[in-house]
């Protein structure tokens, strides 16, 4: 694509001459920025090392923004190349900006053109924004969370799911606006969490593994088993400011980053760091404290999650005690759910680290050898895992908070004692994804429920406000290939049996071996066929059930009324469980749900790319949405329009 947008004028009128020398901006073809959103402009000259450079933006000369050329080996082809940089450039006039770079070089006159779209954002109205990201949460996972948590008895003997309708929907279901986002990556059909989180944070696509940065010609030199020695090539990529940095820098917004993963993991890192490699945990944490796009100031006022090992001086190769450094910057550090509950709204800055493992530096020397993700809701509830899912490992961190408490406390701290400080908060439910990778249906489903409770905490806080001033958006970053395939009656004896049965299948491509457990009808993995297999007897299960043909609904029990079913039989109930089918242990290509509530929520209807989501959030914050909000209120509350059961 970039070659097609490059113009070369040489004395040699041949195709090979075109390939010998060329210049281009290291920018995506469809770069989109907000008014005054910062980006590094990197101009790469291949097979040209010197000359007179002129760069214009809509005809205005901006050449002085670029430094002297730096020698480089672009594309690792051992040719002599050059790079010109202009760091943290922004454009204040909405509309299209055409960048034209012309290099008068010994090889001839080289020229390239790049167009950037600039969205207006002059001054925000006094609104807050909360972006909820269910990592890996497809619509099927939303459905699973709804069926499991909302099919329990609403009153004794009356189930919440009857004749196909729910008495009460999920918190996210009750948000009035829904849309869908497309998640195809810049360089592959199915991206990972780094580029998708970057899309949700910056409004732009990037390459797999990158965080808040675009591809450049030195990426080929990074890694190859010597990550630490080549990390400069992951730190020289053109950076683009994310929405959290933008709101903090321009308008003084308070920022929160909350996750159930380790804090330097891809999704939270996209909102507070910039690197071409998501694995650079030590660097990401350092950037959290001294953010390069905020003049070395902290990226956020509230950080919460796991990953304490990345802050530990005995694990970090640089020996920095990051906990002490955060404390020196005024952060109150909390390590348990008990400490978090005691936190008040006047805390100012908070660093919550709720999980840590004993480990060493990874061989790459850019991250710990192990990373501590917070334990899933299923395990924090002390429920018994199905036989095919692993037993919990808390590493002595048994007092971990649930995501709804983390969200509630983050909101209170960010809004301040008077509740009127404008803020942007990103909340991630990370283990919907992590449990999906391992095909652990119970672990992922209860995390959907935990995620929904966090959404409910924010909705309750927003509803208590004097004015509707908080936009809430719920979405996912990418999908997983899980399908709901029916309902399965399974006794507790079979469901919790940890005795596996190994089976193998030989083929010309090799032998596939898999372990099957007696919960197979509840959790069918790739090696086991779906569908109508009823009537078979023998190990591992007493019989394989036709889960598609089973009539009836799951009968989960929530005896204590906490919103989390106990997932165990009680008084003859609780043995009919949701049946899941998994096809891989990796991501899948899906169009994902988007739910919205609050000022500007109507902007989120329709089908669009996930890069549109932060731009829509910005538009809602920057613009009066009164007319949209009135139209939505009429649709939701006017008696002449039909109402959705359960909302």
N, C-alpha and C positions, 0 to 999 in steps of 0.2 A: 504493500500500500504506500509506504513512504517513498519508494522509488518512483512510483507513478506521480507523486506530488512534487518531485524534484526536477528542476530545469538545469541543464548543463549546456553552456555555450563554449565550444572549443574549436580550434582550427582544424582538428581531425574529425571529419564527419562520419565516424564509424561507430558501431554498437559497442565495440571493445573500448573505444575512447570514453564512452559514457560510463562504463563500469570502472574506469581507471581513477577517476576523481569525481567526487560528489559531496555535497553537504546536505544536512538535514537537521531539523529540530528533533530532539528526543522527547516527543509528545505523542500521545494517542491521536488518531485521526479525528476523533470526536471529543476533544477536550472541552469541558464545560466548567466554568468558574462563576462564583458569586462576585458581585461588585467588590473590589478590593481584596479578594481572596488571593493569597500568595502562592506562587509557584516558581520553581527554579527553571529558568530557560537555559537549556544546554544545547549548544550548536556543535554538531559533530562533522568534521571534515575528514573524509576518507581519501587517502593518497594525496593529501595536501597538508602542508605543515606551516605555511606562512602566507602573508598577504594582507591586503587592506580590507577590513570587514566593515560593512555598513548594514545596520539592522533598523528597520522602520516598523512602527505599529500604526496602522492606518495613515501611513505617509509621514508620521512624525519620527524623526531620528532618535533612536534610543541606544545608539551604539555605545555611548559612554557608560551604560550599565554593565557592559561586558568587560571582563578582565582580559589580561593578555592570554594568548593561546598557550595551552599546556600540551606538551607532547603526550601521545597516547598510542596504544596498540589496539585499535578498535577491531572487533570480531576475531581477535587472536590469530590474525593471519600474517603476523610479522612484517606488516607494511608500516610505513611512517605516516601517522595520522595526527590530527590536532583537535583540541576541544576548547571552545570558548564558553564561559559560564556567566550568567547573570542571576544571582541568587535572590530569592524572595521578591520577585517582581509581581506587581498587581496592576489591575486596570480599573479605573474609576468610572468609566462611561459604559452603561449597559448597551448591549447590542453585540455586533460582531467586531472582533479585532482581527485584522489581517496582518500577520507578521511576515515580513519579507527580509531575507538575509542575502546579501550579495558579497562574495569574496573575490577580490581581484588578486589572483594568485599566479605563480609562475606557470601553473598548469592551464591557466585561462580564467575566464570569468565564470564563477560558479554561483548558482542562485537556487534558493528554495523558498517555498511559501507554506505557511501554516495558518489555519483559521481557528479562532477560539471564540466560543459563545460566552457572553457575560450576562448573568442574570442580575437584575436590580436588587439591591439591599441597602437602602440608605440609612434608615434608623428603625430599630425594632420597636414594636409596641411592647408593652410590659407583659410578656407572656413567658411561660415556662414550656419546656419540651422534654418528654421522657420517651426514649426509644427502647423498646423491649425486643430483644433478639433471642428467639428460641433456636439455638444452634442445631441445624439438621431437622428442624420441625416442619415436616410436610403437613398437608391437610389431614393425611391419614393419622398422624400422631395427634393432632388436635382432636380428631374423632375418637381415637383411643382414650385420650384423657377424659373426654366427655362421657363416653360409655361407661368407663370404669367408675368415675367419681359421681356421675349423676344418675346412675341406674340403681343406686342404693335406696333403701326405704326412706321415704320422706316422712311418713308416719308409720307406726307399727302395722305391718301387713300390706302396706301400699308402696309399691316400687315406684321410683322416680321416672322410669322408662316403661311406658305401657302403650300398647297398640301403635308403636312407632313414634310416639311423641315423648318429649322430656318435660317434666314439670318445671325444671330449672336448667338453664343452659350455663355454660362456662362464663366466667367473667369476660373473657375475650370475645365470646360469642355475643355478649350483650352490648358490645360497643357498636354504635349505630352505622358505621360506614365500613364497607369491605371492598377490597380490590385484590389484584394478583400481580406479583412481580416475577419477571423473567430473570434467570440467574446464570445464563451462559457466560463463560469466562472470556477474557480477551484472547487467550491463546489455547483454549481447550473447551470442549463441550461441558465438562463437569469440573468446575474449579474447586479449590480448597477454601478453607475459612479465611485465609489472609487476603486474597483479592476480593472475595465477596464482602468481607468486613470493610475493606478499603472503599468498595463501591458504596456501601451504606454510610461511610464516614465522610467521603470526599466528593461524591457525585461523579466519579470517574472510574473506569476500569483499569486494571493493571495485570501484570503477569502472575502466574501461580507462585505463591510463596512471598510475594512482595507486600509491604505494609506502607501505605501513604507515600509511595514512590513509583516512578515510571521506569520502564526498561531503558537501558542505554547500551552502548557498544562495548562496554567493558564487562558486562555480566558473564561472558564466557570465561573470564579469568578467575571467577570466584569459585571456591569450593575445591572439588576434586581431591578430597581427603585432607586438604590443608586449609581448613576454614579460617582458623585464627590468622594464619599467615597471609591470607588473601581477603580478609574482611573489608579492607579499604574499597574493594570493588563492589561490595554490597552497601557501602555507606556513601558512594559518590553518585548514586542514582538521583535524578531530578525529583525533588520533594514537592508535594502538593499539600497545602494546609487543609486539615479536616474541620468539620463544622464545629467541634468542641473548641479547638484552638482559635478558630475564627471568632466565635461568640465571646470567648474570654478576652482575646486581644482587642477587639474593636469595641465591645460594649460592656465589658466587665462582668460577664456572666460567671456564675460559679458552676463548676464542672464536677460531675461524679462519674466514676467508672466502677461498676459493680458486676462481679462474675462469680460463678461457682467453680470456675476453672482456676488454674494458676494465673496470677496477675499478668505475667508477661506472655500469656498465650495469645494466639492470633487475633481473636475478636476484640478483647480489651486493648491490645497493643495498637490496633488500627486507629484508636481514638486518642493515642497519646505518644506515638513514636513514628519514626520513619527509617526504614531499612529495606534493602532488597532481599533480605532473608529473615523469615519469621522465627527461625531457631535462635536468633541472637539475643537470648534472654537477658544476659548481663548488660548488654548495650541498651535494650529496651527499658529496663528498670532505671538505668542511669538517665535516659531521656525523660522518663516520667518525672524525675526530680529536677532535671535541668533541660527543659524542652527547647530544642534548637529553633523552633518557630515562634517561641514566646520569649526570646531574649534570654534564655537560660533560666527562666522561672518554671515552677512546677506546672505540669500539664493539667492536673486536676486538684480539686480541694478535698475530694473523698475518693479513696481507693479501697475496695473490699474484694477479697477472694482468697485463694490458696497460694501456694508457691513460695512459701517463706524461705526455702533453700536458696533461691536466687538472690536474696538480700543478705545472706550469711557470708561473713568475710572468710570463713574457713572453706567455703565452696567456691566463691568467686576467685577467678585467677588474678584479679587486680587487688584482692585483699580488702576491698572497701566494705565497711560496715554500713550498709545502706539503711538499716533501722535507725542507727544513731544519726545518720545524715538527714533522714526524714524528720526525726525529732528536732534536730537543730533548725529545721525550717518551719517549726511550729506545729507539726503533726502530732496528734494524740494517737498513740498506738494501742489497739485493742486486739486481743488474741483469742477470745472465747465468746460464746453466745451470752454468757453471764455479763461479761464486761460490756458487750455491745448494748445490752438492754439498759445498762446504767448510764449510757451516753446521753447527754442532753443536747438540745438544739444550739447551744452556744459553744459547741466544741471547736468551731472554726474549720480546722483541717483534721482529717481523720485518715489513718492508715489501718485498715483491718486485715490481719493475716490470720486465717483460721485453719490452716493446714501446713505442715512442713514435714519433710522426710530427711533422714540422715543419708547423705550421699556425698559424692565427690564431683569434681568437674568432669564433664564429658570429654572424650578424646578430642573433640573439635575445639575445646577451650573457650567456646562462646556461650555455653549454657551448662546447667547441672546435668549429671548423668541420669537423674530421675527428677520428675516434676510431680508435685503433689496437687492433685485435683481434689476439691472438697468432696466429701462422701455424698452419695446420692440420697434423696429424700427417703427412699425405701429403707436404706440402712440407718439413717438418722432416726427413723421411726422404730427401729429395732424389730422390723418384720423379718420373718423367715424367708430367705431367698428360695425360689424354685430350684429343683435339683440341678438344672443345667446352667445356673448362674452362680458366680463365685461368692464365697462367704466374704463379709466385709472386712476391711483392714483399716482401722482408724489411726494406726501409728501413735496411739496414746492421745490423739486429738478427738476426744469423745464429746466435747462441749462445743459443737459447731452450730452456728445459727442456720435457720431456714431462710430461704431467699426472700420471703415476704417481710421478715424482720429486718433483713439487710436493706431492702428497698425502702421500708418505712423510715428507718433511721437515717439513711442517706438523704431522703427528701427533707427530713426535719433539719438536718445539719446544713444542707445546701440552702434551704429557704431562710434559715436564720431564726433567731428568737422571735422576730416580729412576723415571720412567715412571708416577707415581701421581697426577698432577694431573688432576682431572676436567675434561673438555673437551667442547665441542660444535663440530663442524666441518661447514661446508657446502662441497661440492665441485661445481662446475658445469663440464660439457663444453658450451661455448657454441656451437661451430660446427657441431654436428649441425643446429641451427636455421639458422645463418647460411648454410651451404652448401645447405641445403634451399630457402631462399628463392630462390637462384639456380639451383636444379635441378642441382647438381653432385654426382652420385652418388658418385664416388670420394672427393671431399673429405669428404663426410659419413660415408661408410662407414668410412674409416680413422680418423675421429674417434670413432666408436662403439668401434672396437678400442682406441684410446688410452684412452677412458673406462673400458672394461672392465679394462684393465691397472691403472688407478688403483684400481678396486674390488679387484682382486687384491692390490695392495700393502697396502690396509687389512685385507683378510681374513688375509693372512699375518701382519701385525703383531698382530691380535687373536688369532690361533691360537697365537701364542707366549706369550700372557699366562698367568700362573699360574691366574687365574680368568677365566671368561667374563664380562667386565665391559663389553663394547663392543657397543652396538646399532648395526647398519648398515642403512640403508634406501636403496634405489635406486628412483628414479621419474623422471618427466618433468613438465614444467609444462603443455605443450600439444602438439598434434600437427601434422603436415604431411601433405599428400595424396600420399604416395609409396606405390607398390605394387610388389612383386616380381612381374614378369610372365613370368619364364622364365630361360633360359640362352641366351647368344648366342655362337657361334663367330665371332670377328673377328680378322683378322690384325693384327699390330702396325702394319703400314703404314696400314691403315684406321683403327685405334683411335687412333693418335697424329697423324693427319693434321689440320692446322689450316686446311685450305682449306674455307671454308663455301660453301654453295649457298643462295641466297635465293629463297624462294618466297612468293607472295602469294595471298590469297583475298579476293575482293570480296563484299560483302554489303550489304544496305540499311542496316546499322549502321556501315558503313565498311570499310576495307581492312585486313586482318590480314596483316602481313609477318613472316616468321620465317626465321632462318638455321639450316640443317640441316647437320650434319657427318657424316663417315663413321662415327662411333661411334654413330649413331642407334639401331642395334639394341641397344646396351648401355644407352643413356640416351635414352628416348623422352619427349619433352616434349609439352605440351598441344596444340600445333598439328599434331602428327603422330599419326595414329590408332594405337591399340593393335591387337593381335590378329593374325589370320592374313593377312598380306600377302605371304607367300612367293611367289617366282617373278617379282616385278617386277625389271626391270633398269634401268640408267642411273644418272645422278648422283642423289644424292651418293654412294651406296654401290654397290658392285658388284651386290649384290642385297639386298633387304630380307628378313630371315629371319623365319620363323614361330617366334618365340621361345617361344611357348606349346607348340608341337608338337615342339620339339627334345627328343630323349631323351638323358639323360645329366646329368652334374653339372659345375659349374665346376671347372677344374683349375688354380687359382692355385698359384704356386710361392713357398715361403718358404725360399730357399736358405741364408740365414744363420741361420735358426732363431730370429729375434728376435720372432716372433709377428706380424709385419707382412708379408704377402705383397708381393713386389716388383712385381706387376701388369705383368709383361712376359714374353714368350715365352722359353722356355729348353729346349733339347734336345727340341723338338717338343711341349712342354707349355706351358700358360699362356695359350692363346688362347681358351679357353671361359670367358666372363665372365658374371657375374650381369647380368640384364636388368631395368632399372628403368623404371617409368612414373610420370611426374609429371603432375599436372593443373593446378596453379596455382603461383604464386610466393609464396603466403601460407600462413597457418595453416589448419588444418582441425579439425573437431570430432571428437574421438576419446575413447574410454575408454582410459586408459593403464595400462601395467604398473607394478606395485609389487612389489619383491622385498625380503626382509628376512632378517636373520640376527643372532643374539645374544640377550641377555636381553630377553624380551618380544616376540620376533619374531612369535609366533603371533597377536598382536593385529592383524597386518596382512593376515590372510586375509580374503577376501570382496570385495564391491563397495561402495564408499563414495565420498563426495565428497573432493576433494583437501584441503579444509579440515580433514578428520579426521586427516590425517597428522601435523601437529605436536601435536595433542591426544593421539594414540596414542603418539608419542615421549615426551611428558610423562608419560603414564600409566606407560609402561615404566620411566622414570627414577624416578618417585615411589613406585612400588609394588613389593612383592616379587612377582616373576614365577616363583618357583621351581616351582609346580605346572604352569604353562603350559610352562615350559622342559623339565620332565621328560616331559610328554606329547609334546612335539615331538621330544625325543631318542628316545623309544620309537618314534615313527613313522618317524624317519629311520634309526635304527640297528638296530632289532629285526629279526631275520631272518624273522619271520612275515609282514612286510608287503612288498609288491613294491618293487623298486628301479628307478629310472629309468636307462636306459642313458646313459652319458656323464657321470653325476654321480659 
